[in-house]
């Protein structure tokens, strides 16, 4: 589980936008960049080379559920 205070100050290193915490996948998601960053041992790994590329469907679904994460 990621600390809410930490989440409030983290931004996507690619898009410089807020990140959404996907609890089920244990990753931080940037819909703007279309990337999902892993969290390993409770530490966010915010490197583009480690991120998973989101499908267009995943981005749309997240934006529907969480409209403030543009």
N, C-alpha and C positions, 0 to 999 in steps of 0.2 A: 504494500500500500504506500502510495506516495503522499508526502506531507502536503496539505492544502496550501500552506504558506509558500512552500517551494514551488508548487505548481503555478501559483499566482505571479511569480517573477520569471519563470522560464519562458523562452520564446523559441520558435523554430529557427535554427541557425541558417536555413536557406531562405525562407520567406519573411522572417522577422515578425511573425504573427503569433497569437496565442496558441496554446496546445490544449487538446482535449485528452483527458485520461480515459483510456479504454480499459476498464477494470477487468473484463473477461479475457482480453488478450495480453494484459499487463504491458501496455505500450502507450506512448504519447503520440497523438495523431495531429498532423498539420494538414487540414483540408486545402489550405492555400498552396502548399507544396506537393500535396498528394503523397505524403510520406508518413510512415509510422515508425517511431523510434522505440527500440526495445528498452526495457528496464531490467537490468541484471543485478541481482543481489541488492535490490532496493536503490540502485543507482541508475538514473536515466543516462542512456548512451546516445548523446546528441551529435552523432557523426553521420553525415549523409551516406557514407560508404557502408554503414551498419544498418541503415533504415530499410524498411520494406516498402516497396512501391504499392500504393493503393490502387485498386481498380476504380474505374469511373463510377461503378455501381456502389462501391463502398463509400466514396466521397459523397455521393448524392444521399445515401442513407444517413450518414452522420450529419450532413447539413439539414436534413429533414428533422431529425431527432434533436439536434442542438444548433439551432439557427445562428447563434452568436459566434459560432466557430467557422467563420468564412475564410 
